[in-house]
């Protein structure tokens, strides 16, 4: 037998040996083989969750709740106290995003209701600002790299002046500068104390019918019949209160509303002026420009400012989310 033939036969014997060891080995050596439970996989996909990023048991980790604990009044209140203690100690709070307000929150004692609503909404409000600041960053990159597709996308979302008349394929330097300045004016965060104050007023600490049925925390109107909830006693109204799939969607829509609607142009101009001069932007100051948010006008401004002061919401403005 030639050396080459011998090597081929030897190689074949080795391959067959490895195959037999792999096939019979686990049984011979009594090694347990991995078991894949498709039932558990299906359960994990169908099980409703209350946290977008994490879902751990409350008793093993005080930062998070599982879905079966969400409507347990005692557990939820203990959790909210823990979160608010983080704020007092200036510790970043966990990324816990409830999709809706507990259905039994109206039965909570007043102070507990306030604590729970604040603890639920705070991380969601912070997440909303985080998202818009990420958009601001991406917008700046789009201009620095001359990414016309992204520039057009941001211009459409933030309702740049005369958007429909702009030919984005032929923009000159002067036009690009004008669009960038307008986007810098519009794509920015909202003070946390203002978000909390308006959500409290418009949703009754999360107990209102609109908040419970449609995650509507800010009383935003819509004229699309299938996109909202009709007010009771006025089912023939030509508007509805806009509903949302989650609380985060509601917050994102509210931030976008303040950042785009013509009624809040002065609010945005004030914010930009403060930002350009390196001055702090507070919810109390920005509330001065909300006279067009509700039919009661300047009375609404007073109402928001009183809510911020009475509940000491200013203390939440420097809060932050824990890192991933």
C-alpha positions as CSV (number, residue, x, y, z in Angstrom):
1,X,0.0,0.0,0.0
2,X,1.4,3.4,-1.0
3,X,2.0,6.0,1.7
4,X,-0.7,8.3,0.1
5,X,-3.2,5.5,0.2
6,X,-2.3,4.6,3.8
7,X,-2.9,8.3,4.9
8,X,-6.3,8.4,3.2
9,X,-7.4,5.2,5.0
10,X,-6.1,6.5,8.3
11,X,-7.9,9.8,7.9
12,X,-11.2,8.0,7.1
13,X,-10.9,5.8,10.2
14,X,-10.3,8.9,12.4
15,X,-13.4,10.7,10.9
16,X,-15.6,7.6,11.6
17,X,-14.2,7.3,15.1
18,X,-15.1,11.0,15.9
19,X,-18.6,10.4,14.5
20,X,-19.2,7.4,16.6
21,X,-17.9,9.1,19.8
22,X,-20.2,12.0,19.1
23,X,-23.2,9.8,18.5
24,X,-22.7,7.3,21.3
25,X,-20.6,9.3,23.7
26,X,-23.3,11.0,25.7
27,X,-25.0,7.7,26.4
28,X,-21.8,5.8,27.1
29,X,-20.4,8.5,29.4
30,X,-23.8,9.4,30.8
31,X,-23.5,13.0,29.7
32,X,-26.9,14.8,29.8
33,X,-27.8,16.3,26.4
34,X,-29.3,19.8,26.2
35,X,-33.1,20.0,26.1
36,X,-34.8,22.7,24.1
37,X,-38.2,23.6,25.5
38,X,-40.3,25.2,22.8
39,X,-43.1,25.6,25.3
40,X,-41.0,27.9,27.5
41,X,-39.9,29.9,24.4
42,X,-43.5,30.4,23.4
43,X,-44.3,31.4,27.0
44,X,-41.6,34.0,27.0
45,X,-42.9,35.6,23.8
46,X,-46.5,35.6,24.9
47,X,-46.0,36.7,28.5
48,X,-46.9,40.4,28.9
49,X,-44.0,42.5,30.2
50,X,-44.0,45.8,31.9
51,X,-40.3,46.7,31.4
52,X,-39.0,47.4,27.9
53,X,-35.3,46.8,28.9
54,X,-35.5,44.5,31.9
55,X,-37.9,42.2,33.7
56,X,-36.8,40.9,37.1
57,X,-38.5,39.8,40.2
58,X,-39.1,42.5,42.7
59,X,-38.1,40.4,45.7
60,X,-34.7,39.6,44.2
61,X,-34.1,43.1,42.7
62,X,-35.9,46.1,44.2
63,X,-35.3,48.1,41.0
64,X,-37.7,46.2,38.8
65,X,-41.2,44.7,38.8
66,X,-42.6,41.7,36.9
67,X,-45.9,41.8,35.1
68,X,-47.7,39.7,37.7
69,X,-46.7,42.3,40.4
70,X,-47.8,45.3,38.5
71,X,-51.3,45.6,40.0
72,X,-50.2,44.6,43.5
73,X,-50.7,47.8,45.4
74,X,-48.4,47.0,48.3
75,X,-45.5,45.9,46.0
76,X,-45.9,48.7,43.6
77,X,-45.8,51.3,46.4
78,X,-42.7,49.7,47.9
79,X,-41.1,49.8,44.5
80,X,-42.0,53.5,44.0
81,X,-40.6,54.5,47.4
82,X,-37.3,52.8,46.4
83,X,-37.2,54.7,43.1
84,X,-37.9,58.1,44.7
85,X,-35.2,57.4,47.3
86,X,-32.7,57.1,44.5
87,X,-33.6,60.7,43.5
88,X,-33.0,61.9,47.0
89,X,-29.6,60.3,47.0
90,X,-28.8,61.6,43.5
91,X,-28.5,58.0,42.1
92,X,-29.5,57.3,38.5
93,X,-32.9,55.4,38.3
94,X,-33.5,52.1,36.6
95,X,-34.8,51.9,33.1
96,X,-38.2,50.6,34.0
97,X,-40.9,51.6,31.5
98,X,-44.5,50.7,32.4
99,X,-46.7,50.5,29.3
100,X,-49.7,51.8,31.3
101,X,-50.8,53.1,34.7
102,X,-52.1,50.5,37.2
103,X,-55.9,50.2,36.8
104,X,-56.5,50.5,40.5
105,X,-54.4,53.7,41.0
106,X,-57.6,55.7,41.8
107,X,-58.0,53.5,44.9
108,X,-54.6,54.5,46.3
109,X,-54.3,56.9,49.1
110,X,-53.5,60.4,47.8
111,X,-49.8,60.4,48.8
112,X,-49.3,56.9,47.6
113,X,-51.0,57.7,44.3
114,X,-48.7,60.6,43.8
115,X,-45.6,58.6,44.6
116,X,-46.5,55.8,42.3
117,X,-47.5,58.0,39.4
118,X,-44.2,60.0,39.7
119,X,-42.1,56.9,40.0
120,X,-43.8,55.4,36.9
121,X,-43.6,58.5,34.7
122,X,-40.1,59.8,35.7
123,X,-38.1,57.1,33.8
124,X,-40.4,57.4,30.8
125,X,-40.0,61.2,30.7
126,X,-36.3,60.8,30.9
127,X,-36.4,58.2,28.1
128,X,-38.4,60.6,26.0
129,X,-35.8,63.3,26.4
130,X,-33.0,60.8,25.8
131,X,-34.6,59.9,22.5
132,X,-35.0,63.5,21.3
133,X,-31.4,64.4,22.3
134,X,-30.2,61.4,20.3
135,X,-32.2,62.8,17.3
136,X,-30.5,66.2,17.9
137,X,-27.1,64.5,17.7
138,X,-28.0,62.5,14.6
139,X,-29.4,65.7,12.9
140,X,-26.0,67.5,13.5
141,X,-24.2,64.5,12.0
142,X,-26.5,64.6,9.0
143,X,-25.5,68.2,8.2
144,X,-21.8,67.6,8.8
145,X,-21.9,64.6,6.4
146,X,-24.3,66.3,4.0
147,X,-26.7,63.4,4.4
148,X,-29.7,64.9,2.4
149,X,-31.9,61.9,3.1
150,X,-31.6,62.3,6.9
151,X,-31.9,66.1,6.6
152,X,-35.2,65.7,4.7
153,X,-36.5,63.1,7.2
154,X,-35.9,65.4,10.1
155,X,-37.3,68.4,8.2
156,X,-40.5,66.5,7.6
157,X,-40.9,65.2,11.1
158,X,-40.2,68.6,12.7
159,X,-42.4,70.5,10.2
160,X,-39.7,72.8,8.8
161,X,-41.2,76.0,7.3
162,X,-42.4,75.5,3.7
163,X,-41.3,71.9,3.9
164,X,-43.4,70.7,0.9
165,X,-42.0,73.4,-1.3
166,X,-38.3,72.6,-0.6
167,X,-36.3,70.7,-3.3
168,X,-33.8,68.9,-1.1
169,X,-31.7,67.7,-4.0
170,X,-30.8,71.3,-5.0
171,X,-30.3,73.0,-1.6
172,X,-27.6,75.7,-1.5
173,X,-25.5,76.5,1.5
174,X,-27.7,79.4,2.7
175,X,-30.8,77.1,2.6
176,X,-29.1,74.4,4.5
177,X,-28.0,76.8,7.1
178,X,-31.6,78.1,7.6
179,X,-33.0,74.5,7.9
180,X,-30.3,73.6,10.4
181,X,-31.0,76.6,12.6
182,X,-34.7,75.8,12.6
183,X,-34.0,72.1,13.5
184,X,-31.7,73.2,16.3
185,X,-34.5,75.3,17.6
186,X,-37.0,72.4,17.5
187,X,-35.1,69.3,18.3
188,X,-34.4,69.6,22.0
189,X,-35.5,68.3,25.4
190,X,-38.3,69.5,27.7
191,X,-37.6,70.1,31.4
192,X,-38.7,67.1,33.5
193,X,-40.6,69.2,36.0
194,X,-42.8,70.5,33.2
195,X,-43.5,67.1,31.7
196,X,-44.5,65.8,35.2
197,X,-46.7,68.9,36.0
198,X,-48.6,68.8,32.7
199,X,-49.1,65.0,32.9
200,X,-50.4,65.3,36.5
201,X,-52.9,68.1,35.5
202,X,-54.1,66.5,32.3
203,X,-54.4,62.9,33.6
204,X,-55.4,63.5,37.3
205,X,-52.3,61.6,38.5
206,X,-53.0,58.9,36.0
207,X,-56.6,58.2,37.2
208,X,-58.5,59.9,34.4
209,X,-60.6,57.9,31.9
210,X,-58.3,59.0,29.0
211,X,-55.2,57.9,30.9
212,X,-56.7,54.6,31.9
213,X,-58.3,53.7,28.5
214,X,-55.8,55.3,26.1
215,X,-52.5,56.1,27.9
216,X,-53.4,59.7,27.2
217,X,-51.4,61.7,29.8
218,X,-51.4,65.2,28.1
219,X,-54.9,65.8,26.8
220,X,-53.8,66.0,23.2
221,X,-56.6,66.4,20.7
222,X,-57.1,64.6,17.4
223,X,-59.6,65.0,14.6
224,X,-59.2,61.4,13.3
225,X,-62.2,59.5,14.6
226,X,-60.4,56.2,15.1
227,X,-57.3,57.7,16.8
228,X,-58.8,58.8,20.1
229,X,-61.4,58.7,22.8
230,X,-64.6,60.9,22.7
231,X,-65.3,62.9,25.8
232,X,-68.3,61.6,27.8
233,X,-71.4,63.8,27.4
234,X,-70.1,65.1,24.1
235,X,-70.0,62.1,21.8
236,X,-70.9,64.3,18.9
237,X,-67.8,66.4,19.3
238,X,-65.7,66.7,16.1
239,X,-62.5,65.9,18.1
240,X,-61.2,63.1,20.4
241,X,-58.5,62.9,23.0
242,X,-55.7,61.1,21.3
243,X,-54.9,57.6,22.6
244,X,-51.6,55.7,22.6
245,X,-50.3,52.2,22.7
246,X,-48.0,53.0,25.6
247,X,-47.1,55.7,28.1
248,X,-43.8,56.2,26.3
249,X,-45.7,56.9,23.0
250,X,-47.8,59.5,24.9
251,X,-44.7,61.2,26.2
252,X,-42.9,61.2,22.8
253,X,-46.0,62.7,21.1
254,X,-46.2,65.4,23.8
255,X,-42.5,66.3,23.4
256,X,-42.9,66.4,19.6
257,X,-46.0,68.6,20.0
258,X,-44.2,71.2,22.0
259,X,-41.3,71.0,19.6
260,X,-43.3,71.6,16.4
261,X,-46.7,73.3,17.0
262,X,-46.7,77.0,16.0
263,X,-48.5,77.8,19.3
264,X,-45.3,77.0,21.2
265,X,-42.8,79.0,19.0
266,X,-42.0,81.4,21.8
267,X,-41.4,78.5,24.2
268,X,-38.8,77.1,21.7
269,X,-37.2,80.5,21.1
270,X,-36.8,81.1,24.9
271,X,-35.3,77.6,25.2
272,X,-32.8,78.2,22.4
273,X,-31.8,81.6,23.8
274,X,-31.2,80.0,27.2
275,X,-29.3,77.2,25.6
276,X,-27.1,79.5,23.5
277,X,-26.2,81.6,26.6
278,X,-25.4,78.5,28.7
279,X,-28.2,79.2,31.1
280,X,-30.3,76.6,32.9
281,X,-33.7,75.8,31.3
282,X,-36.4,75.2,34.0
283,X,-39.9,73.9,33.8
284,X,-41.1,76.9,35.8
285,X,-39.7,79.3,33.2
286,X,-41.0,77.4,30.2
287,X,-44.4,77.2,31.7
288,X,-44.8,80.9,31.0
289,X,-45.2,80.1,27.3
290,X,-48.1,77.5,27.7
291,X,-51.0,80.0,27.6
292,X,-52.2,78.4,24.3
293,X,-52.1,74.8,25.6
294,X,-55.6,75.0,27.1
295,X,-58.7,77.1,26.6
296,X,-58.2,78.8,30.0
297,X,-55.1,80.6,28.7
298,X,-52.9,82.4,31.3
299,X,-54.8,80.6,34.0
300,X,-53.3,77.4,32.7
301,X,-49.8,78.9,33.1
302,X,-50.5,79.7,36.7
303,X,-51.9,76.2,37.2
304,X,-48.8,74.5,35.9
305,X,-46.4,76.7,37.9
306,X,-48.4,76.0,41.1
307,X,-48.3,72.2,40.4
308,X,-44.5,72.4,40.1
309,X,-44.1,74.4,43.3
310,X,-46.7,72.5,45.4
311,X,-45.2,69.1,44.6
312,X,-41.6,70.2,44.5
313,X,-41.2,68.9,41.0
314,X,-38.1,71.0,40.4
315,X,-36.1,68.4,42.4
316,X,-36.5,65.9,39.5
317,X,-34.9,68.1,36.9
318,X,-31.4,66.7,37.5
319,X,-32.5,63.1,37.7
320,X,-31.0,60.6,35.2
321,X,-31.4,57.1,33.9
322,X,-29.0,54.3,34.9
323,X,-26.6,53.2,32.2
324,X,-27.4,50.1,30.2
